[in-house]
Amino acid sequence: WLELLGENGLVASGVDLNALFVEQCRSHGFEVFHGDAVARLAALPDGALGAVSGFHIAEHLAFDTLVGLLDEVLRVLRPGGVLILETPNPENLLVGALNFYDDPTHRSPLTPRALDFLACQRGYSATEILRLNPYPPSFHVADSSPLAERFNGLFYGPQDYALIAVK
């Protein structure tokens, strides 16, 4: 992600709790801080950033920490700045009832409606949910009936979603 942002002329840095990940990123020339994302954001001045992204971190946070993250991001974003949070999609029943729990550090699934509501309540002016990464068609029940379409959507639909929130 940092490489892609840099290739597109954007100044980017990262933060991660995993020291190995941090060292790997630094060895590729990326600016990455070792530590907690909320603490890193708290050290920044108001309006310092144009965007903040977090991929598969929200599901690891306690609720009060997630609220704190949303609040800190809102504070450090410039007007019109964007937050992107991607997380597993529990609307997909395989994800919500099974795959989510493959990672023992996951705390609880967050529905798109709940995360969107939370962002709106914390003060973001516009939000959008993007449903991402459906299972390939080879997994689907090969039938065009309404029941098969519903089954395919519930079991093989988007495995992740992203909240896009604007300050």
C-alpha positions as CSV (number, residue, x, y, z in Angstrom):
1,W,0.0,0.0,0.0
2,L,2.8,2.4,0.9
3,E,4.6,1.5,-2.4
4,L,1.4,2.1,-4.4
5,L,0.8,5.5,-2.8
6,G,4.4,6.5,-3.4
7,E,4.2,5.4,-7.0
8,N,1.3,7.8,-7.4
9,G,3.1,10.8,-6.0
10,L,1.6,10.7,-2.5
11,V,3.6,11.1,0.7
12,A,2.7,8.2,3.0
13,S,3.8,6.6,6.2
14,G,2.6,3.7,8.2
15,V,2.3,2.4,11.7
16,D,2.2,-1.2,13.0
17,L,2.5,-3.0,16.3
18,N,4.4,-5.8,14.6
19,A,8.1,-5.0,14.8
20,L,9.0,-7.5,12.0
21,F,6.5,-5.9,9.6
22,V,7.9,-2.5,10.5
23,E,11.5,-3.6,9.9
24,Q,10.5,-5.2,6.5
25,C,8.8,-2.0,5.4
26,R,11.8,0.1,6.5
27,S,14.2,-2.2,4.6
28,H,12.2,-1.2,1.5
29,G,12.7,2.5,2.2
30,F,9.2,3.2,3.7
31,E,8.6,5.5,6.6
32,V,6.9,3.2,9.2
33,F,6.5,3.8,12.9
34,H,6.5,0.9,15.4
35,G,3.6,1.4,17.8
36,D,-0.1,2.0,18.3
37,A,-2.1,3.7,15.6
38,V,-4.2,5.8,18.0
39,A,-1.1,7.0,19.9
40,R,0.6,7.8,16.6
41,L,-2.4,9.9,15.5
42,A,-2.6,11.6,18.9
43,A,0.9,12.9,18.4
44,L,-0.1,14.7,15.1
45,P,-1.5,18.2,14.9
46,D,-5.1,18.9,13.9
47,G,-5.7,18.8,10.2
48,A,-2.3,17.3,9.4
49,L,-3.4,14.5,7.0
50,G,-5.3,14.2,3.8
51,A,-6.2,10.6,4.3
52,V,-5.9,7.7,6.7
53,S,-6.3,4.1,5.9
54,G,-6.5,1.0,8.0
55,F,-6.7,-2.5,6.5
56,H,-8.0,-5.2,8.8
57,I,-7.3,-3.4,12.1
58,A,-10.9,-2.4,13.2
59,E,-11.9,-6.0,14.1
60,H,-8.9,-6.2,16.4
61,L,-9.9,-3.2,18.6
62,A,-12.0,-3.0,21.7
63,F,-15.1,-0.8,21.0
64,D,-13.8,2.2,23.0
65,T,-10.5,2.0,21.2
66,L,-12.3,1.9,17.8
67,V,-14.3,5.0,18.9
68,G,-11.0,6.7,19.9
69,L,-9.4,5.8,16.5
70,L,-12.4,7.3,14.6
71,D,-12.2,10.5,16.8
72,E,-8.4,10.8,16.4
73,V,-8.6,10.3,12.6
74,L,-11.4,12.9,12.4
75,R,-9.2,15.4,14.3
76,V,-6.1,14.9,12.2
77,L,-7.9,14.9,8.8
78,R,-8.0,18.1,6.8
79,P,-11.5,19.2,5.7
80,G,-12.5,16.9,2.9
81,G,-10.0,14.3,4.1
82,V,-10.8,10.6,3.8
83,L,-10.7,7.6,6.1
84,I,-10.6,4.1,4.6
85,L,-11.2,1.2,7.0
86,E,-11.4,-2.3,5.5
87,T,-12.6,-5.2,7.7
88,P,-14.0,-8.7,7.2
89,N,-17.6,-8.7,6.1
90,P,-19.9,-10.7,8.5
91,E,-22.7,-10.4,5.9
92,N,-20.9,-13.3,4.3
93,L,-22.0,-16.2,6.5
94,L,-18.7,-18.1,5.9
95,V,-16.8,-15.1,7.0
96,G,-19.0,-14.1,10.0
97,A,-19.5,-17.6,11.4
98,L,-16.2,-19.3,10.5
99,N,-13.3,-17.6,8.7
100,F,-13.4,-14.6,11.0
101,Y,-12.4,-16.8,14.0
102,D,-9.3,-18.3,12.2
103,D,-7.5,-15.3,13.7
104,P,-7.6,-15.5,17.5
105,T,-6.7,-11.8,17.8
106,H,-10.0,-10.8,16.2
107,R,-12.4,-9.4,18.8
108,S,-15.8,-9.2,17.1
109,P,-17.2,-8.9,13.7
110,L,-18.4,-5.4,12.7
111,T,-21.3,-5.2,10.3
112,P,-21.2,-2.5,7.6
113,R,-24.3,-0.9,9.0
114,A,-22.8,-0.6,12.5
115,L,-19.4,0.8,11.3
116,D,-21.2,3.3,9.0
117,F,-23.5,4.4,11.8
118,L,-20.5,4.8,14.2
119,A,-18.6,6.9,11.7
120,C,-21.7,9.2,11.1
121,Q,-22.2,9.5,14.9
122,R,-18.6,10.5,15.5
123,G,-18.9,13.4,13.0
124,Y,-17.9,12.3,9.5
125,S,-19.9,14.2,6.9
126,A,-20.3,11.5,4.3
127,T,-19.8,7.8,4.3
128,E,-19.9,4.9,1.8
129,I,-19.6,1.2,2.1
130,L,-17.8,-0.8,-0.6
131,R,-18.2,-4.5,-0.5
132,L,-15.1,-6.3,-1.7
133,N,-13.5,-9.6,-2.6
134,P,-16.3,-12.0,-3.3
135,Y,-15.5,-15.7,-3.7
136,P,-14.8,-16.6,-7.4
137,P,-17.7,-17.9,-9.5
138,S,-16.2,-21.4,-9.3
139,F,-17.4,-21.6,-5.7
140,H,-21.0,-20.6,-6.5
141,V,-23.9,-23.0,-6.8
142,A,-24.4,-23.2,-10.6
143,D,-28.0,-22.3,-10.8
144,S,-29.8,-19.1,-11.7
145,S,-32.8,-19.7,-9.4
146,P,-33.6,-17.0,-6.8
147,L,-32.7,-19.4,-4.0
148,A,-29.3,-20.2,-5.5
149,E,-28.6,-16.5,-6.0
150,R,-29.5,-15.8,-2.4
151,F,-27.4,-18.7,-1.2
152,N,-24.4,-17.6,-3.3
153,G,-24.8,-14.0,-2.0
154,L,-24.9,-15.1,1.6
155,F,-22.1,-17.7,1.4
156,Y,-19.9,-16.6,-1.5
157,G,-20.5,-12.8,-1.6
158,P,-18.0,-10.1,-0.5
159,Q,-15.6,-11.4,2.1
160,D,-14.5,-7.9,3.1
161,Y,-15.9,-4.3,3.0
162,A,-14.4,-0.9,3.3
163,L,-15.9,2.1,5.0
164,I,-15.0,5.3,3.2
165,A,-15.7,8.3,5.4
166,V,-15.1,12.0,4.7
167,K,-14.4,14.7,7.2
